[in-house]
Amino acid sequence: MGPSTLGEFMIRFEHVTKRYADGTTAVDDLSFEVAEGELITLVGPSGCGKTTTMKMVNRLIEPTSGRILLDGEDIAAADPVELRRRIGYVIQQVGLFPHKTVLDNTATVPHLLGRPRKQARARAAELLDLVGLDPAVHGDRYPDQLSGGQRQRVGVARALAADPPVLLMDEPFGAVDPVVREHLQNEFLRLQSTLHKTVLFVTHDIEEAVRLGDRIAVYGAGRIEQLDTPATVLGAPATPYTAEFVGADRGLKRLAVTPVEAADLEEPPVVRADDPAERAAATLDTAGAPWAVVLDAGGAPYGWVAADALTAPGADRSAPVRALARPMTAALPLGAPLRQALSTLLQHDAGWLAVLDGDRYLGVLTPAGLHGALRRATAADATDLPREEVALDSVPSTGA
């Protein structure tokens, strides 16, 4: 279980054990590192030790043995209260003060750290705006006047108010409905891409762990069974326990963390929107293709055109292709996850979709190309080869 390569470590566990008086071992000889700016999701069933691990970082729980370093310093030597003021903490039930407004709730920690009230409230207003809550609308409200999703946003804003280097998040989105939860996850990913906090994120949901984590720590009974990237955990489970926990449908989950790459694309014939139909028909005839992608003069997708439309009886062979082209409704950017690609194909009942780099057309992704991309990504993790170097065995059709 080696260290991350994202940067210098911010959190380090060195042979940490937590054993209670009744003999229960919650965490057993745990050693791992979290890089600065890295988000690690701790995932596993109830009672496996993931929340205990997180709470030992801010000394809500004290380890029985071993030590925990925060930015190179042993936290055992730190004053617990001062330590907690330097670490953002977000829990499922939020824990907002019911008698304080949203703005004052968010300003709590900066105020405790000695900032003037006006300055603390100004910082709180900035953070409310950052998490998608208008301080002019929500700042003077009380927690019971907010929805569950809004309260969770306030909880995140409050945790960020003192600009802590580390965030501890204990199932923060677990108490809201699935639609709100997905929206909160999206917002948090947006925030993390800007703020680059070091985050330990506890969840029991493997899909949430896969979606959010730079790496995933899969917990068994007090131990980490595997600590690796989401793609590797799903594509090459290190132990039978991990394979069982991530599920038999881990290949489908893997779609969410496998990006579309240029090597996955096919290149059907291309014609220009201003080409005469006769020239486009000749291009398709030479290629033996039933359709072509239509690009505008700048190389951006305009649509697609069928060979039949170009050669139909009575068709004006001198007319520009744009007059016969159909709109291109199925497209996505290079680097988008395969899950988004599959969803787009199904949504549009399409046999292919265009892949773009900004406005520039690169090629098309077909269902076969999507399947090949997933197979190559999984094989790359198993063989430690770059994805583009993986050679796949062809699968014969049922008619072979």
N, C-alpha and C positions, 0 to 999 in steps of 0.2 A: 504494500500500500504506500507507494511513493508520494512525495510532495507534488503539488501542482506546479506547473511551469508558467503560470500566468504572471507571477511577480514575486516579490519578497513575501514571506509568510506574515500574516497578521495574527493568526491564532494557531497555537501548537498544543496538542495533547501529547503528553509523554507518560505512557504506562499508567493511565488514570483508571482507578477502580473506585466504584461506590458500592459499599456493602453496608446494609442496615443491621440493627441490633438483633433482629430475628433471624439473621443469616441470609436474607435475600440479597443476591448480587444483582444490582440494577445495571451496572456498567462494569465490564470485566477487562482490565488491562488494555485500555483503548489508547492507540497512538495514531495520530494523523495531523496533517497541516492544512490550513486554509490560507490561500494566497491573498494578498491585498487586492481588493476589488473583485474577489470571486464570490459567487453565490453557490453554496452547497445546500442541496436539499437532503434532509434526513428523513428517510421513509421506512416504514415498517409497521407491523401490527401493534395494537395497544400493549403496553407493558414491556416493550422490547428495549427501552433505555434511551430512546431518541430525545424525549423531553428532558430527562435527567441530564443527558449530555449538554444540552443547550443551557439549562439552568445553572450548571456548574461554571459556565463562562462568566456570569454576572454574580456568582456566589450566592444565589438563592438556595443552592444546595452545595455543600462542601464535600469534596472528594475524600474518600478514605485513605487513598494513597496515590502517588504520582503527582504530577504538577501540570498546570496549564499556564502557558505564556501568552500574553497579549502584547503585540508589538515588541516582543523580545523581553518583556518584564513578567516575572512570576506574579500572578494575581493574588497569591496568598499573602504577599507583603503589602497589598494595597488596602486602603480603607474601603470597606464594602459599599458604603453610601456614595463616596466619591467615585468609585468604580462604576456603579450603576448609572450615575449621572453622565458618564462618558459613553454609555452603551445604549442605543435605542432598543426598545422592547415593545413588541406588538403581540397581543394575545387574541384569542378567538372572540372573547366577550368584550374586547376593547378596554373596559375599565375606565371610562370617562367619568369625571366628577359631575353628578347630575345637577348640582347647584351652580355650576359655572357655565358660562356661555361657551360656544364652540371656539371663539377666539381666545378666551382665557384658558380653556383646556389646553389648546395648542401651545400657549405661551408659558405653560407651567414650568418646564425644565429650564428654559433661559432665565426666567424670573428667579428660580432657586439658585442658579449659578451667579446671581448678582447683577444681571442686566437690568437697567432701568425699565419700568413698566412700559413706557412708550416704545422703547426699542424692542422689547420682547414681543409686544403686540404687533409691531410692524413686521418683525420676522415671522410671526404666526400668520399674518395676512399673506405674505409671500408664499408660504408653504401651503396654505389652503388653496391658493390659486394653482400651485404646482400640482396638487393632487386632484384638480378638477372641481373644486368648490369655490364659488365666487364669494369672497369674504364680505362683500357688500350685501349679499343675499343671505348667507348662512352664518356669518360671524357672530351675530347677536342672538342666534337661536340657541336653545338648550338641547342636550342630547336626545331627550324624549320627543323632540320635534323633527327628528331626522329619521330617514329610512335606515335599515340595517347596513346597506352598502355605503351610505353616507357616513355613518358612524365609523365604519372600518377605515374610510378615507381619513377621517379626523384622527383616528388612532395612528395611522401611518405618518400623517403630518406631525403629530405630537412627538413621535419617536425620532423624527428628523430635525426637530426644532433646534437642538443644540449642536447640529452638524456633527453627529458622532461618526467615528470611522467604522464602527461595527453595529449591525442590526441583528437582533435576535427576534425571530418571528415564529410563534407557536400556533400553527394552524389558523392563521389570521383570517382566512376567507372561508373557513369551514362552516360558519353559521348562517350563510346567505344562500339564496337559491342558485341553481346552476347558471342561469343567464347572467345574474349580477356577479357571480363568482368569476366567470370568464372575463367579464368586463374589468373587474378589479385586477385580475392577473395581467391583462393587457396593459392597464395603466401602470402597474408596478414594473413590468418589463420596460415600459417607456421611461419611467423614473430611473431605473437601474442603469439604463443605457446612457443616461446623462450624469448620474451622481457617482456611479461606480463604488458603491459601498461594499464592505465585506459582510456577507450575510450568511447566517445559519437559519435555514427555513425548515421547520418541522411540519410534516404532513403524513397522513396515512394513505394518501391518494397517489398511486404511481403515475397516473396521467399528469397530475399537477407537478409532481417531482420532475418528470421528463420535460415538461413544457418550460419550467422556470430555471432549472438548475444548470450551471456550468458543469458541475459534477453531481452525481447522486451517491449518497451513502445508504446502502441497503442494510438495514439492521435485522439481525436474528435475535437471539436471547442475550442481550447485553453486549453483543459484539457486532462489528461491521463485517458483513459477509463479502461485500464488494464495494469499492469506492472508485468510480470511473465516470467517464462522460456518459450522458444518456444513451448515445448511439452504441457505445460498447456494452453497457449494461443490458440493453435490449438485444443487441446482435450477438454478443458472446458472453452469456452469463457465466460467472466464474465458478459457481457451485450449484448443485441441484436445488438448494434452498432458494437461491436467487432466481433460477429459472422458474421454479414453481410460483414464487411471489410475483414476479413481473407478468406471469400468465402465459397461457398457450397462444394468446393473440398478440404476443410481443412484436410479431412482424408488422401487425397493423399499427401498434403504438410507435414502431420505428419510423413509420411514414412521417410522423410529426417532427422528427429531428434529422431527417435526411434531406438535404437540399437538392434542388434541380441543378445539374451541372451541364455545361455545354456539350460534354461527351455523350450525354443521354439523348441528344436531339437528332432528329432526322431532317433532311433537307429536300423537301419536294421542290418541283419547278417553281420559279419565281418569274412573274411578269410585272410590268409597270402599268399603273392605272391609265396612263396616257398612250400606251401602245395600241395600235389598231388591233381589232379582234383577229384579223387574218394572221398577223405576226404571232400573237399569243397562241392561236390554234396550232401553228407550225411548231412552236416550242413544246407544247404538250404532246403533239404527235411524235416528235423526235424522242421525247422522254418516255413515251408510252404510258403517260400518267393521265388519270381521269379528271384531275383538278390541279390548280396552281394557286399559290399565295400571290396576292396582288399588293404591291408596294407603291407608295406615292413617290414623287420625285426626290424627296429627302430620305428615302429608305425606311420610312415608317409604315406600319401595316395599314392598308386601306380596306382589305377584305379578302375574299377568295372567289375564284371563278371556276365553274365546271366546264369541261371540254364540250359537253353537249350544248351548253348555252352559246358557245362560240361558233358552233357549226350547225346550229338548228336551221332547218329550211326557212328561207326568208330573212335570216339574220343579216344585218348590215355589216359586211366584213370590214368596212372602213371605220366603223364606229369605235370610239375608245373603249378599252376594257372596262373603265369605270362605269359605263352605262349598263354593263351586264354583270358586274361583280355583286356579290352578296356581302353583307356586313360581317366582320369577324367579331363574334361575341365571346369566344372563349380564349382568354389570354392571361398570362401571369408573368411576373418578373423572374429573371434568372436568380437562383438562390432561394426562391420560395420553397417551403417544405413540400415534399411529395404528397402529404396529406391534403394540402391546399390544391395541388394539381388534381388529385383524384376527385376531390369535392367539386372542382370546377368542371371536370369532364362529365360527372354525373348530373350536375345542375343543368348543364346545357345539352345533355344527351349527345355529346360530341365524340367523334372518333379520333380527334386530335385537338391540341390547343397550341396557340402561338406563344413562344417564349421571347421576352423582350429584355434588352439591356437599356433602361430608360425608354426612349422612343424607338430605339433601333431593333429591328427584327433579327433574331438569331437562327431560328429554326422552329420545328414543331415537336411536341412531346406526344407520343401515342400511348395507349394502354400497355403495349408491349415494351415501349421504351421506359415507362414508369416501372414496370415489373423488373426489367433488366437493371435499372438504377438501384432498386432496393436489393436485388441479389448481389450486385457488385459491392454495395456498401456493407452488407452483412459479411460477405467473403473477405473484404478488406480488413475488417476488425478481427476476423478469425485467423487471417494469415499475416497480419501486420504489414500488408502491402498498401501502397497508395491506391486509391479507388480506381484511377484511370489505368493502372497496370493489371487489374484483375481480369483474367480471361474466363468467360463463362462457357460451360458446356452447353451446347444447343439441346433443346428439348424437342424431340420429334412430335409432330402433330398426331392426333388419334387416327388420321387416315394414312399414316406412313406404313 
